[in-house]
Amino acid sequence: MILRGLACSDQLLLWRELLHVISQAPLRRMLTPGGLPFSVDTTSCGQVGWISDRRGYRYVDRDPISGAAWPALPDSFLKLATVAAQRAGFPSFVPDSCLINRYQSGSKMSLHQDRDERDVAAPIVSVSLGLSAVFLFGGLTKADKVHRVRLYHGDVVVFGGPSRLRFHGILPLTLRDENGHSLTGPYRINLTFRTAR
């Protein structure tokens, strides 16, 4: 389900709290298990954070750069994620992790499944802030047909139940306006809420 513009009403609060999270756990460029850098910059907040390196993809309870616990999930983040999940039919969703990805011109996310969580019964709630992007939503195998949907600032996507393990991704980001977005500048921010443990 796509909830168009759901995050817009609280955008300034979300942005302030996002900047606070990033001040505690700075964005960084992670490596794939094969040693290649992602094209997005990443950090996390919540009880656990998602990381990737040569040892693989996993959740950890401390930021590997600082050794400190990840910043807590801001109240505005938690409220948005639970409201979105409720509207999509998942009233008991309580995330314990938020993966934060920052895209710039040329950044992309290849088709993948979110399957590092212990229990995939909980949905994924994905929030778009800033520049628009083309979201790819496929099937349960990479060979399945892929649908393309443009996501705009404030849009929230919720997928769970039979769709929880569908492949998804983002086409390379294009800067459609040389001035960028009024809130995020030349970036797209994606907040992805999960129940990881």
VEXDO-676912 format. One record per residue: x, y, z of N, C-alpha, C, O in turn; residue number from 1; residue in three letters. Coordinates in steps of 0.1 Angstrom, whole numbers. Layout:
N
+-------+-------+-------+-------+-------+-------+-------+-------+-------+-------+-------+-------+-----+------+
!  n_xx !  n_yy !  n_zz ! ca_xx ! ca_yy ! ca_zz !  c_xx !  c_yy !  c_zz !  o_xx !  o_yy !  o_zz ! seq ! type !
+-------+-------+-------+-------+-------+-------+-------+-------+-------+-------+-------+-------+-----+------+
!     X !     Y !     Z !     X !     Y !     Z !     X !     Y !     Z !     X !     Y !     Z ! NUM !  ALA !
...
+-------+-------+-------+-------+-------+-------+-------+-------+-------+-------+-------+-------+-----+------+
// end
This chain:
197
+-------+-------+-------+-------+-------+-------+-------+-------+-------+-------+-------+-------+-----+------+
!  n_xx !  n_yy !  n_zz ! ca_xx ! ca_yy ! ca_zz !  c_xx !  c_yy !  c_zz !  o_xx !  o_yy !  o_zz ! seq ! type !
+-------+-------+-------+-------+-------+-------+-------+-------+-------+-------+-------+-------+-----+------+
!     8 !   -12 !     0 !     0 !     0 !     0 !     9 !    12 !     0 !    19 !    13 !     7 !   1 !  MET !
!     5 !    22 !    -8 !    12 !    35 !    -9 !     3 !    45 !    -2 !    -8 !    47 !    -7 !   2 !  ILE !
!     8 !    52 !     8 !     1 !    62 !    15 !     7 !    75 !    11 !    17 !    80 !    17 !   3 !  LEU !
!     1 !    82 !     1 !     7 !    94 !    -5 !     7 !   105 !     5 !    -4 !   109 !    10 !   4 !  ARG !
!    19 !   111 !     7 !    20 !   123 !    14 !    18 !   122 !    29 !    17 !   132 !    36 !   5 !  GLY !
!    17 !   110 !    34 !    14 !   108 !    49 !    24 !   114 !    58 !    21 !   119 !    69 !   6 !  LEU !
!    37 !   115 !    54 !    47 !   121 !    62 !    48 !   136 !    61 !    56 !   142 !    69 !   7 !  ALA !
!    41 !   142 !    52 !    43 !   156 !    50 !    39 !   165 !    62 !    45 !   175 !    64 !   8 !  CYS !
!    29 !   161 !    69 !    24 !   170 !    80 !    34 !   172 !    91 !    34 !   182 !    98 !   9 !  SER !
!    42 !   162 !    93 !    52 !   162 !   104 !    67 !   163 !    98 !    76 !   160 !   105 !  10 !  ASP !
!    68 !   168 !    86 !    81 !   168 !    79 !    92 !   175 !    87 !   103 !   171 !    87 !  11 !  GLN !
!    89 !   187 !    92 !    99 !   195 !    99 !   104 !   188 !   112 !   116 !   188 !   115 !  12 !  LEU !
!    95 !   182 !   119 !    99 !   174 !   131 !   107 !   162 !   127 !   117 !   159 !   134 !  13 !  LEU !
!   102 !   155 !   117 !   110 !   143 !   112 !   124 !   147 !   109 !   134 !   140 !   112 !  14 !  LEU !
!   125 !   158 !   101 !   138 !   163 !    97 !   147 !   166 !   108 !   159 !   163 !   109 !  15 !  TRP !
!   142 !   174 !   118 !   150 !   178 !   130 !   155 !   165 !   137 !   166 !   164 !   141 !  16 !  ARG !
!   146 !   156 !   139 !   150 !   144 !   147 !   159 !   135 !   139 !   168 !   128 !   144 !  17 !  GLU !
!   157 !   135 !   126 !   167 !   128 !   117 !   181 !   134 !   118 !   191 !   126 !   120 !  18 !  LEU !
!   182 !   147 !   118 !   195 !   153 !   119 !   201 !   150 !   133 !   214 !   149 !   134 !  19 !  LEU !
!   193 !   149 !   143 !   198 !   146 !   157 !   204 !   131 !   157 !   214 !   129 !   162 !  20 !  HIS !
!   196 !   122 !   150 !   201 !   108 !   149 !   214 !   108 !   142 !   224 !   101 !   147 !  21 !  VAL !
!   215 !   115 !   131 !   228 !   115 !   123 !   239 !   121 !   130 !   251 !   117 !   128 !  22 !  ILE !
!   237 !   131 !   139 !   247 !   137 !   147 !   253 !   127 !   157 !   265 !   128 !   160 !  23 !  SER !
!   245 !   117 !   161 !   250 !   106 !   170 !   256 !    94 !   163 !   265 !    88 !   168 !  24 !  GLN !
!   250 !    91 !   152 !   255 !    79 !   144 !   256 !    84 !   129 !   246 !    82 !   122 !  25 !  ALA !
!   267 !    90 !   126 !   269 !    96 !   112 !   266 !    86 !   101 !   269 !    74 !   102 !  26 !  PRO !
!   261 !    91 !    90 !   260 !    83 !    78 !   274 !    78 !    73 !   284 !    85 !    75 !  27 !  LEU !
!   274 !    66 !    67 !   286 !    61 !    62 !   283 !    52 !    50 !   272 !    48 !    48 !  28 !  ARG !
!   294 !    49 !    42 !   293 !    41 !    30 !   297 !    27 !    34 !   309 !    24 !    36 !  29 !  ARG !
!   287 !    18 !    34 !   290 !     4 !    38 !   295 !    -4 !    25 !   293 !     0 !    14 !  30 !  MET !
!   300 !   -15 !    28 !   305 !   -25 !    18 !   296 !   -37 !    17 !   290 !   -41 !    27 !  31 !  LEU !
!   294 !   -42 !     5 !   287 !   -55 !     3 !   296 !   -66 !     8 !   308 !   -64 !    10 !  32 !  THR !
!   291 !   -78 !    10 !   299 !   -89 !    14 !   310 !   -92 !     3 !   321 !   -97 !     7 !  33 !  PRO !
!   308 !   -88 !    -9 !   318 !   -89 !   -19 !   329 !   -79 !   -19 !   338 !   -79 !   -27 !  34 !  GLY !
!   327 !   -69 !   -10 !   337 !   -58 !    -9 !   335 !   -46 !   -18 !   343 !   -37 !   -18 !  35 !  GLY !
!   323 !   -45 !   -24 !   320 !   -33 !   -32 !   312 !   -23 !   -24 !   304 !   -27 !   -15 !  36 !  LEU !
!   314 !   -10 !   -26 !   307 !     0 !   -18 !   292 !     1 !   -23 !   290 !     1 !   -35 !  37 !  PRO !
!   283 !     3 !   -14 !   270 !     7 !   -18 !   270 !    21 !   -24 !   280 !    28 !   -22 !  38 !  PHE !
!   260 !    24 !   -31 !   259 !    38 !   -37 !   251 !    48 !   -28 !   250 !    59 !   -31 !  39 !  SER !
!   246 !    42 !   -17 !   239 !    51 !    -7 !   247 !    52 !     6 !   255 !    43 !     9 !  40 !  VAL !
!   245 !    62 !    13 !   251 !    64 !    27 !   240 !    60 !    37 !   229 !    62 !    35 !  41 !  ASP !
!   245 !    53 !    47 !   236 !    46 !    56 !   239 !    48 !    71 !   251 !    50 !    75 !  42 !  THR !
!   229 !    48 !    79 !   230 !    47 !    94 !   217 !    41 !    99 !   208 !    37 !    91 !  43 !  THR !
!   216 !    40 !   112 !   204 !    33 !   118 !   201 !    40 !   131 !   209 !    47 !   137 !  44 !  SER !
!   188 !    37 !   136 !   185 !    40 !   150 !   175 !    30 !   154 !   169 !    22 !   146 !  45 !  CYS !
!   173 !    29 !   168 !   165 !    19 !   173 !   173 !     9 !   182 !   185 !    12 !   185 !  46 !  GLY !
!   167 !    -2 !   186 !   174 !   -11 !   195 !   185 !   -18 !   188 !   195 !   -22 !   194 !  47 !  GLN !
!   184 !   -20 !   175 !   194 !   -26 !   167 !   196 !   -19 !   154 !   186 !   -12 !   149 !  48 !  VAL !
!   207 !   -20 !   147 !   209 !   -13 !   135 !   214 !   -23 !   124 !   221 !   -33 !   128 !  49 !  GLY !
!   211 !   -21 !   112 !   215 !   -30 !   101 !   228 !   -26 !    96 !   230 !   -14 !    93 !  50 !  TRP !
!   237 !   -35 !    94 !   250 !   -32 !    88 !   254 !   -42 !    77 !   248 !   -53 !    77 !  51 !  ILE !
!   263 !   -39 !    69 !   268 !   -48 !    59 !   283 !   -46 !    58 !   288 !   -35 !    58 !  52 !  SER !
!   291 !   -57 !    57 !   305 !   -57 !    55 !   309 !   -70 !    49 !   300 !   -78 !    44 !  53 !  ASP !
!   322 !   -73 !    48 !   326 !   -86 !    42 !   321 !   -98 !    50 !   321 !  -109 !    44 !  54 !  ARG !
!   317 !   -96 !    62 !   311 !  -108 !    70 !   296 !  -110 !    67 !   291 !  -120 !    71 !  55 !  ARG !
!   290 !  -101 !    59 !   276 !  -103 !    55 !   267 !   -92 !    60 !   271 !   -82 !    66 !  56 !  GLY !
!   254 !   -94 !    58 !   243 !   -85 !    63 !   238 !   -90 !    76 !   237 !  -102 !    78 !  57 !  TYR !
!   236 !   -81 !    85 !   231 !   -85 !    98 !   227 !   -72 !   107 !   230 !   -61 !   103 !  58 !  ARG !
!   220 !   -75 !   118 !   217 !   -65 !   127 !   226 !   -66 !   139 !   229 !   -77 !   144 !  59 !  TYR !
!   230 !   -55 !   144 !   239 !   -54 !   156 !   233 !   -44 !   166 !   226 !   -34 !   162 !  60 !  VAL !
!   236 !   -46 !   179 !   230 !   -36 !   189 !   239 !   -24 !   192 !   235 !   -16 !   200 !  61 !  ASP !
!   251 !   -24 !   185 !   260 !   -12 !   187 !   265 !    -7 !   173 !   267 !   -15 !   164 !  62 !  ARG !
!   267 !     5 !   173 !   273 !    11 !   161 !   287 !     7 !   160 !   295 !    10 !   169 !  63 !  ASP !
!   291 !     0 !   149 !   305 !    -5 !   148 !   316 !     6 !   147 !   327 !     3 !   150 !  64 !  PRO !
!   312 !    18 !   143 !   322 !    29 !   142 !   325 !    34 !   156 !   336 !    36 !   160 !  65 !  ILE !
!   314 !    37 !   164 !   316 !    44 !   177 !   317 !    34 !   189 !   322 !    37 !   199 !  66 !  SER !
!   311 !    22 !   187 !   310 !    13 !   198 !   298 !    16 !   207 !   296 !     8 !   217 !  67 !  GLY !
!   291 !    27 !   204 !   280 !    31 !   213 !   267 !    24 !   208 !   266 !    20 !   196 !  68 !  ALA !
!   257 !    24 !   217 !   244 !    19 !   213 !   238 !    29 !   202 !   241 !    41 !   202 !  69 !  ALA !
!   230 !    23 !   193 !   224 !    32 !   183 !   215 !    42 !   189 !   209 !    39 !   200 !  70 !  TRP !
!   213 !    53 !   183 !   203 !    63 !   189 !   189 !    57 !   190 !   186 !    48 !   181 !  71 !  PRO !
!   182 !    61 !   200 !   168 !    56 !   201 !   159 !    60 !   189 !   162 !    71 !   183 !  72 !  ALA !
!   149 !    53 !   187 !   139 !    57 !   177 !   132 !    69 !   181 !   126 !    69 !   192 !  73 !  LEU !
!   133 !    81 !   174 !   126 !    93 !   178 !   110 !    90 !   179 !   105 !    82 !   171 !  74 !  PRO !
!   104 !    97 !   188 !    89 !    95 !   189 !    82 !    98 !   176 !    72 !    91 !   172 !  75 !  ASP !
!    86 !   108 !   168 !    80 !   111 !   156 !    81 !   100 !   146 !    72 !    97 !   138 !  76 !  SER !
!    93 !    93 !   146 !    95 !    82 !   137 !    85 !    70 !   140 !    79 !    65 !   132 !  77 !  PHE !
!    85 !    67 !   153 !    77 !    56 !   158 !    62 !    59 !   155 !    55 !    50 !   151 !  78 !  LEU !
!    58 !    71 !   158 !    44 !    74 !   155 !    40 !    72 !   140 !    30 !    66 !   137 !  79 !  LYS !
!    48 !    78 !   131 !    46 !    77 !   117 !    46 !    62 !   113 !    37 !    58 !   105 !  80 !  LEU !
!    55 !    54 !   117 !    56 !    40 !   113 !    44 !    32 !   118 !    38 !    24 !   110 !  81 !  ALA !
!    39 !    34 !   130 !    28 !    27 !   135 !    15 !    31 !   129 !     6 !    23 !   126 !  82 !  THR !
!    13 !    44 !   127 !     1 !    49 !   120 !     0 !    43 !   106 !   -10 !    39 !   102 !  83 !  VAL !
!    11 !    44 !    98 !    12 !    38 !    85 !     8 !    23 !    85 !     0 !    19 !    77 !  84 !  ALA !
!    14 !    16 !    94 !    11 !     1 !    95 !    -3 !    -1 !    98 !    -9 !   -10 !    92 !  85 !  ALA !
!    -9 !     6 !   107 !   -23 !     5 !   111 !   -32 !     7 !    99 !   -41 !    -1 !    96 !  86 !  GLN !
!   -29 !    17 !    91 !   -37 !    21 !    79 !   -36 !    10 !    69 !   -45 !     8 !    61 !  87 !  ARG !
!   -25 !     2 !    69 !   -23 !    -8 !    59 !   -28 !   -22 !    64 !   -27 !   -32 !    57 !  88 !  ALA !
!   -33 !   -22 !    76 !   -39 !   -35 !    81 !   -30 !   -42 !    91 !   -32 !   -54 !    93 !  89 !  GLY !
!   -20 !   -36 !    96 !   -10 !   -42 !   106 !   -10 !   -35 !   119 !    -1 !   -27 !   122 !  90 !  PHE !
!   -21 !   -36 !   127 !   -23 !   -28 !   139 !   -13 !   -31 !   150 !   -11 !   -22 !   159 !  91 !  PRO !
!    -6 !   -42 !   150 !     3 !   -46 !   161 !    17 !   -43 !   158 !    26 !   -47 !   166 !  92 !  SER !
!    20 !   -36 !   147 !    34 !   -34 !   143 !    41 !   -24 !   152 !    36 !   -13 !   154 !  93 !  PHE !
!    52 !   -28 !   158 !    60 !   -20 !   166 !    75 !   -22 !   162 !    81 !   -32 !   165 !  94 !  VAL !
!    80 !   -13 !   154 !    94 !   -15 !   149 !   104 !   -13 !   160 !   102 !    -6 !   170 !  95 !  PRO !
!   115 !   -21 !   159 !   126 !   -19 !   168 !   139 !   -14 !   161 !   150 !   -13 !   167 !  96 !  ASP !
!   138 !   -11 !   148 !   149 !    -6 !   140 !   145 !     2 !   129 !   134 !     0 !   123 !  97 !  SER !
!   153 !    12 !   126 !   150 !    21 !   114 !   163 !    22 !   106 !   173 !    28 !   112 !  98 !  CYS !
!   163 !    17 !    94 !   175 !    19 !    85 !   173 !    32 !    78 !   163 !    34 !    72 !  99 !  LEU !
!   183 !    40 !    78 !   183 !    53 !    71 !   193 !    53 !    59 !   205 !    51 !    61 ! 100 !  ILE !
!   187 !    55 !    47 !   195 !    55 !    35 !   195 !    69 !    29 !   184 !    75 !    28 ! 101 !  ASN !
!   206 !    75 !    25 !   206 !    88 !    19 !   211 !    86 !     4 !   222 !    81 !     2 ! 102 !  ARG !
!   203 !    89 !    -5 !   205 !    88 !   -19 !   209 !   102 !   -25 !   204 !   112 !   -21 ! 103 !  TYR !
!   219 !   102 !   -34 !   222 !   114 !   -42 !   221 !   110 !   -57 !   219 !    99 !   -60 ! 104 !  GLN !
!   223 !   120 !   -65 !   222 !   117 !   -80 !   231 !   105 !   -83 !   243 !   105 !   -80 ! 105 !  SER !
!   225 !    95 !   -90 !   232 !    83 !   -94 !   231 !    72 !   -84 !   233 !    60 !   -88 ! 106 !  GLY !
!   227 !    74 !   -72 !   225 !    63 !   -62 !   213 !    54 !   -66 !   204 !    59 !   -72 ! 107 !  SER !
!   214 !    42 !   -63 !   204 !    32 !   -66 !   204 !    21 !   -55 !   212 !    21 !   -46 ! 108 !  LYS !
!   194 !    13 !   -56 !   193 !     1 !   -47 !   188 !   -10 !   -56 !   177 !   -10 !   -61 ! 109 !  MET !
!   197 !   -20 !   -58 !   193 !   -31 !   -67 !   182 !   -39 !   -61 !   179 !   -39 !   -49 ! 110 !  SER !
!   175 !   -47 !   -69 !   165 !   -56 !   -65 !   170 !   -65 !   -54 !   180 !   -71 !   -55 ! 111 !  LEU !
!   162 !   -65 !   -43 !   166 !   -74 !   -31 !   154 !   -77 !   -23 !   143 !   -71 !   -25 ! 112 !  HIS !
!   156 !   -86 !   -14 !   145 !   -90 !    -4 !   150 !   -85 !    10 !   162 !   -86 !    12 ! 113 !  GLN !
!   141 !   -81 !    18 !   145 !   -78 !    32 !   142 !   -91 !    40 !   131 !   -93 !    44 ! 114 !  ASP !
!   153 !   -98 !    42 !   151 !  -111 !    49 !   161 !  -114 !    60 !   163 !  -125 !    64 ! 115 !  ARG !
!   167 !  -103 !    65 !   176 !  -104 !    76 !   169 !  -104 !    90 !   176 !  -106 !   100 ! 116 !  ASP !
!   156 !  -101 !    90 !   149 !  -100 !   102 !   145 !  -114 !   107 !   143 !  -123 !    99 ! 117 !  GLU !
!   145 !  -116 !   120 !   142 !  -130 !   125 !   127 !  -134 !   122 !   125 !  -146 !   120 ! 118 !  ARG !
!   118 !  -125 !   122 !   104 !  -128 !   120 !    99 !  -119 !   109 !    98 !  -107 !   110 ! 119 !  ASP !
!    96 !  -125 !    97 !    91 !  -117 !    86 !    76 !  -116 !    86 !    70 !  -112 !    76 ! 120 !  VAL !
!    69 !  -119 !    97 !    55 !  -117 !    98 !    52 !  -102 !    99 !    41 !   -98 !    95 ! 121 !  ALA !
!    61 !   -94 !   105 !    59 !   -80 !   106 !    61 !   -73 !    92 !    70 !   -78 !    85 ! 122 !  ALA !
!    54 !   -63 !    89 !    56 !   -56 !    76 !    68 !   -47 !    76 !    75 !   -45 !    86 ! 123 !  PRO !
!    71 !   -42 !    64 !    82 !   -32 !    62 !    74 !   -19 !    60 !    64 !   -18 !    53 ! 124 !  ILE !
!    78 !    -8 !    67 !    73 !     5 !    65 !    84 !    14 !    59 !    94 !    16 !    66 ! 125 !  VAL !
!    83 !    20 !    47 !    93 !    27 !    41 !    88 !    41 !    38 !    78 !    43 !    31 ! 126 !  SER !
!    96 !    51 !    43 !    92 !    65 !    42 !   102 !    73 !    32 !   114 !    71 !    34 ! 127 !  VAL !
!    96 !    80 !    23 !   104 !    88 !    14 !   104 !   103 !    18 !    93 !   109 !    20 ! 128 !  SER !
!   116 !   109 !    19 !   117 !   123 !    21 !   126 !   129 !    11 !   137 !   123 !     7 ! 129 !  LEU !
!   123 !   141 !     6 !   132 !   148 !    -4 !   129 !   144 !   -18 !   117 !   144 !   -22 ! 130 !  GLY !
!   140 !   143 !   -26 !   138 !   140 !   -40 !   130 !   128 !   -43 !   130 !   118 !   -36 ! 131 !  LEU !
!   122 !   129 !   -54 !   114 !   117 !   -58 !   123 !   106 !   -64 !   135 !   109 !   -68 ! 132 !  SER !
!   118 !    94 !   -64 !   126 !    83 !   -70 !   116 !    73 !   -75 !   104 !    73 !   -72 ! 133 !  ALA !
!   121 !    64 !   -84 !   113 !    53 !   -90 !   115 !    41 !   -82 !   126 !    35 !   -82 ! 134 !  VAL !
!   104 !    36 !   -75 !   105 !    24 !   -67 !   101 !    12 !   -76 !    92 !    12 !   -84 ! 135 !  PHE !
!   110 !     2 !   -74 !   108 !   -11 !   -82 !   101 !   -21 !   -72 !   107 !   -23 !   -62 ! 136 !  LEU !
!    90 !   -27 !   -76 !    84 !   -37 !   -68 !    81 !   -49 !   -76 !    72 !   -49 !   -85 ! 137 !  PHE !
!    88 !   -60 !   -73 !    87 !   -72 !   -81 !    80 !   -83 !   -74 !    71 !   -80 !   -66 ! 138 !  GLY !
!    83 !   -95 !   -78 !    77 !  -107 !   -72 !    85 !  -114 !   -62 !    95 !  -108 !   -56 ! 139 !  GLY !
!    83 !  -127 !   -60 !    90 !  -134 !   -50 !   103 !  -140 !   -56 !   111 !  -146 !   -49 ! 140 !  LEU !
!   105 !  -139 !   -69 !   118 !  -142 !   -75 !   122 !  -130 !   -84 !   114 !  -122 !   -88 ! 141 !  THR !
!   135 !  -130 !   -86 !   141 !  -118 !   -94 !   135 !  -119 !  -109 !   136 !  -108 !  -115 ! 142 !  LYS !
!   131 !  -130 !  -113 !   126 !  -131 !  -127 !   112 !  -126 !  -129 !   107 !  -124 !  -140 ! 143 !  ALA !
!   105 !  -124 !  -118 !    91 !  -119 !  -119 !    90 !  -105 !  -124 !   100 !   -97 !  -123 ! 144 !  ASP !
!    79 !  -102 !  -130 !    77 !   -88 !  -135 !    78 !   -78 !  -124 !    74 !   -79 !  -113 ! 145 !  LYS !
!    85 !   -67 !  -128 !    87 !   -56 !  -119 !    78 !   -44 !  -122 !    78 !   -39 !  -134 ! 146 !  VAL !
!    71 !   -38 !  -112 !    63 !   -26 !  -114 !    71 !   -14 !  -110 !    79 !   -15 !  -100 ! 147 !  HIS !
!    70 !    -3 !  -117 !    77 !     9 !  -114 !    67 !    20 !  -110 !    57 !    22 !  -116 ! 148 !  ARG !
!    70 !    25 !   -98 !    61 !    35 !   -92 !    70 !    47 !   -87 !    79 !    45 !   -80 ! 149 !  VAL !
!    66 !    59 !   -91 !    74 !    71 !   -86 !    69 !    74 !   -72 !    57 !    76 !   -70 ! 150 !  ARG !
!    78 !    76 !   -63 !    76 !    80 !   -49 !    80 !    94 !   -47 !    91 !    98 !   -52 ! 151 !  LEU !
!    72 !   102 !   -41 !    75 !   116 !   -39 !    77 !   119 !   -24 !    74 !   110 !   -15 ! 152 !  TYR !
!    81 !   131 !   -21 !    84 !   135 !    -7 !    71 !   133 !     1 !    60 !   137 !    -2 ! 153 !  HIS !
!    73 !   126 !    13 !    62 !   123 !    22 !    55 !   110 !    19 !    46 !   106 !    28 ! 154 !  GLY !
!    57 !   103 !     8 !    50 !    91 !     6 !    55 !    80 !    15 !    67 !    79 !    18 ! 155 !  ASP !
!    46 !    71 !    19 !    50 !    60 !    28 !    45 !    47 !    21 !    33 !    46 !    17 ! 156 !  VAL !
!    54 !    37 !    20 !    50 !    24 !    14 !    50 !    14 !    25 !    60 !    13 !    33 ! 157 !  VAL !
!    40 !     6 !    26 !    39 !    -5 !    36 !    37 !   -18 !    28 !    28 !   -19 !    20 ! 158 !  VAL !
!    46 !   -28 !    30 !    43 !   -41 !    24 !    46 !   -52 !    35 !    56 !   -52 !    42 ! 159 !  PHE !
!    36 !   -61 !    35 !    37 !   -72 !    45 !    28 !   -83 !    40 !    23 !   -83 !    29 ! 160 !  GLY !
!    26 !   -93 !    49 !    18 !  -105 !    46 !    24 !  -112 !    34 !    36 !  -114 !    34 ! 161 !  GLY !
!    16 !  -116 !    24 !    21 !  -123 !    12 !    31 !  -115 !     4 !    39 !  -121 !    -4 ! 162 !  PRO !
!    31 !  -102 !     6 !    41 !   -93 !    -2 !    54 !   -90 !     6 !    63 !   -84 !     0 ! 163 !  SER !
!    55 !   -95 !    18 !    66 !   -91 !    26 !    80 !   -94 !    20 !    89 !   -87 !    22 ! 164 !  ARG !
!    81 !  -105 !    13 !    94 !  -109 !     8 !    95 !  -107 !    -7 !   104 !  -113 !   -14 ! 165 !  LEU !
!    87 !   -98 !   -12 !    88 !   -95 !   -27 !   101 !   -86 !   -29 !   105 !   -78 !   -20 ! 166 !  ARG !
!   107 !   -89 !   -40 !   119 !   -81 !   -44 !   115 !   -67 !   -47 !   105 !   -64 !   -52 ! 167 !  PHE !
!   124 !   -58 !   -43 !   122 !   -43 !   -45 !   135 !   -36 !   -46 !   145 !   -41 !   -42 ! 168 !  HIS !
!   134 !   -24 !   -51 !   147 !   -16 !   -52 !   143 !    -2 !   -57 !   132 !     2 !   -57 ! 169 !  GLY !
!   154 !     6 !   -60 !   152 !    20 !   -65 !   161 !    22 !   -77 !   173 !    18 !   -77 ! 170 !  ILE !
!   155 !    27 !   -88 !   163 !    31 !  -100 !   173 !    42 !   -96 !   171 !    49 !   -87 ! 171 !  LEU !
!   184 !    43 !  -104 !   193 !    54 !  -101 !   186 !    67 !  -100 !   178 !    71 !  -109 ! 172 !  PRO !
!   189 !    75 !   -90 !   183 !    87 !   -87 !   188 !    98 !   -97 !   199 !    99 !  -100 ! 173 !  LEU !
!   178 !   106 !  -102 !   182 !   117 !  -111 !   178 !   130 !  -104 !   167 !   131 !   -98 ! 174 !  THR !
!   186 !   140 !  -105 !   183 !   153 !   -99 !   175 !   161 !  -110 !   181 !   166 !  -119 ! 175 !  LEU !
!   162 !   161 !  -108 !   153 !   167 !  -118 !   152 !   182 !  -116 !   149 !   189 !  -126 ! 176 !  ARG !
!   157 !   187 !  -105 !   157 !   202 !  -103 !   171 !   205 !   -97 !   175 !   200 !   -87 ! 177 !  ASP !
!   178 !   214 !  -104 !   192 !   217 !  -100 !   193 !   223 !   -86 !   203 !   222 !   -80 ! 178 !  GLU !
!   181 !   228 !   -81 !   181 !   233 !   -67 !   178 !   223 !   -57 !   179 !   225 !   -45 ! 179 !  ASN !
!   175 !   211 !   -61 !   172 !   200 !   -52 !   159 !   202 !   -45 !   150 !   209 !   -50 ! 180 !  GLY !
!   157 !   196 !   -33 !   144 !   197 !   -26 !   146 !   207 !   -15 !   156 !   209 !    -9 ! 181 !  HIS !
!   135 !   214 !   -12 !   135 !   225 !    -2 !   139 !   220 !    12 !   144 !   228 !    19 ! 182 !  SER !
!   136 !   208 !    15 !   140 !   203 !    28 !   153 !   195 !    29 !   161 !   198 !    38 ! 183 !  LEU !
!   156 !   187 !    19 !   167 !   178 !    19 !   178 !   182 !    10 !   189 !   175 !     9 ! 184 !  THR !
!   176 !   192 !     2 !   187 !   196 !    -8 !   188 !   186 !   -19 !   178 !   182 !   -24 ! 185 !  GLY !
!   200 !   182 !   -23 !   202 !   173 !   -34 !   200 !   158 !   -31 !   206 !   149 !   -37 ! 186 !  PRO !
!   193 !   155 !   -20 !   192 !   141 !   -15 !   178 !   136 !   -14 !   168 !   144 !   -13 ! 187 !  TYR !
!   177 !   123 !   -15 !   165 !   115 !   -11 !   168 !   108 !     2 !   179 !   101 !     2 ! 188 !  ARG !
!   160 !   109 !    12 !   162 !   101 !    24 !   151 !    90 !    25 !   139 !    93 !    22 ! 189 !  ILE !
!   155 !    78 !    28 !   146 !    67 !    30 !   147 !    62 !    44 !   158 !    58 !    48 ! 190 !  ASN !
!   136 !    62 !    51 !   135 !    56 !    64 !   128 !    43 !    63 !   116 !    43 !    59 ! 191 !  LEU !
!   134 !    32 !    67 !   128 !    19 !    66 !   127 !    13 !    79 !   137 !     9 !    86 ! 192 !  THR !
!   115 !    11 !    84 !   112 !     5 !    97 !   109 !   -10 !    96 !   102 !   -14 !    88 ! 193 !  PHE !
!   116 !   -17 !   106 !   114 !   -31 !   106 !   113 !   -36 !   120 !   117 !   -29 !   130 ! 194 !  ARG !
!   108 !   -48 !   122 !   109 !   -55 !   135 !   120 !   -65 !   132 !   118 !   -76 !   126 ! 195 !  THR !
!   132 !   -63 !   138 !   143 !   -71 !   134 !   145 !   -82 !   144 !   151 !   -93 !   140 ! 196 !  ALA !
!   141 !   -81 !   157 !   143 !   -91 !   167 !   130 !   -94 !   174 !   130 !  -103 !   183 ! 197 !  ARG !
+-------+-------+-------+-------+-------+-------+-------+-------+-------+-------+-------+-------+-----+------+
// end
